[in-house]
């Protein structure tokens, strides 16, 4: 091999090493930026969302004490209320017990979601299923494409 060929190979190796170093430095910088953004986002959520905690899988679970209270709609007592949000979609689950003497016929009601200041966040439809006297059922409603899990309470009204 001639000296010119050796120099050419050495130059190519040096250029390749410099390129690899630059690519690696850029990737590391981007990883650090994403980690900082993730930490910032979690801090923001903790600061802004007074009534939710974030579970390991990313689901937000509402822990408002007002949602622990039993709600009443006609002869239906609504309890064990759970509000969660996953990927921006909110789900509200609750037990519904008919305390009346007659069967409660299926009814669509409106849930008025209330924030910390008593202001309305949203109105969503919910179905109370047909429940025989003394029996219990389940309410399950979803809010697609909206994270409204950070509510303090809700009210139920006739639709």
N, C-alpha and C positions, 0 to 999 in steps of 0.2 A: 504494500500500500504506500502511496506517495504521501508526502506531507500535506499537500492540498486536500487530499481525500480525508486524511485524519482530522484536519481542522474543520472541514465541512461536517463530518460526523459529530465532532465535539460541539460545534455551533448548533446543529439540529437537536442534540440531546439537551443542551442548555435552554434552547427556546422551548422545547417540550416541557422541561421542568418548570420554567417560568409560567407557562400557560396552565399547567396543573396546579401550581401554587395559587395563581390568581383565581381559578375556578373554585378551589377549595376555600379560599378566603371569602369569596362572595357567598358561597353556600353557607358557611358558618355565620356570616353576618346576617343573612336572611333568617336563619334558624333562631339566632338571638333576638332578632326583631319580632319574629312570630311569638316567641316565648314571652317577651316583654308585653306584646299586645294582649296575649292570653291572660297574663297576670293583671294587666290594667283592666281588661274587660271583667274579670271576676271581682275585682275591687269595686268597679262601678256598679255591678249588680248588687253586691253586698250593701253599698251605700244607698242605692236608689230603691231597692226592693225590701221594704221593712217587714213584709209578711211572708216572704218565701225563703226557703233554704234550698241549696242545690245539692242533689244527691250525686253519688259517684258516676252514674251513667249520664249525667247532664240534665236529668229531669228536675224541674223546679216544683217543690211541694209547699203549699200554703200552710202556714202554722198560726193563722190569726185566731185569737181566743174567741172572737165573736162568731166564728164559724163552728165553734164547739157547742154553741147554744142551740136548743131545739127550736126549729121554725114551725109555724103552724099555718096551714092553708085549709080552710074549712074544717073537715074532720081528719085531715092528714097531718101527722106529726113527722117532720123531716129532721133526721139526726145523722150522726156519723158522716158529716159532710167532708168531702175530700176534693180539693182543687189542685190539679197538677198541670204542668205545661211541659211538653216535649217538642222540640224542633219548631217552636212558635205556635203550636196547636194546644189549646187549653181544653181540659176535660173536667167536668164536675160530676161527681158521683155522690149519692146519698141514699140512706135508707128511708123508706116512706111507710108509715104505719097508719092504718085506718082505725081511728079510735071511736068512730061512729057506730050506729046500730044498723046501717044499711051499706050495701056495696057502693063503693066510690067508683063511678064510671071514668074511664080514661079521659084525661083532659090535657089540652095543651095550655101551658101557662107561660108567663113572661118572668124571667129572672132579671132583676135590676141589680147589676153589680155596682158596689159602692166602694169608693176609695177612702183613704185615711181622713180626708177632710169632709166626708159625707156627700161628696159629689158623685154623680152617676158616671161610671166608666163605660158601661155598655148595657144594652138590653138584649137578652138572648131567649129564644124559645126553649122550653123544656117540656117533656111529656111525663105526666104523672100517670102511671098505668092503672088499669082497672084493678081494684083491691077490695076483696071481700071484707066485711066487718070483722074487726079484731085481727086481721091478717096484715102481712107486711109485703112490700114490693121494693123495687129499686129504681131510682132516678139516675139516668145516664145521659148527659148532654155534652156536646162538643162545640167549640168555637174554632173553626178552621182558619188557619192563616192569621191568627191573632193571639198574642200572649197576654192574657188578662188575668194571670194567676195571682198577681200581687194585689188582691182586693182585701179589704178589711171585713166586708160583710156583703150580704145580698138580701133583697126583699123579693117576695113573690106576689105577683098580681095576676088577676084574671086577664086573659087575652082578649 
